[in-house]
Amino acid sequence: MSAIPAFVDLAAVADILGELGNEVEQLGVTLCLDPDVASRHIEALQAFDLIAQKQRGLAALLRADCPVTALAALGLEDLKQRLGSPFDRE
C-alpha cells in the first residue's frame, strides 16, 4: 500500500466530484429516455439523481471559502446532518 500524500488538492477533488455528479446525472437521464426502463426502475433512477446531488454538494463544500456558510446553504438535509454543524458541538 502506498503512502497518502501529505497534501491533497481539494479543488481537484471538488472538480472530480462535480464531474462524477454530472456523469451520474447524465446516465440517469439517458436511462429515463427509455420508457420501459423508466417505468420498471423509477426508484433506482431517482437514486442516480440523489447521488449526483450529493456529489455536487460535496464539491461545493470543498470549493467554499466559508464551509459553515456552504453547509448551511446545502439543500440536502441528510448530508447536512451527516457532516454536522459546528454549532451542534457547542
Secondary structure, DSSP 8 states (H G I E B T S, - for coil): -----S---HHHHHHHHHHHHHHHHHHHHHHHTSHHHHHH-HHHHHHHHHHHHHHHHHHHHHH-S-HHHHHHH-S-HHHHHHH--GGGG-
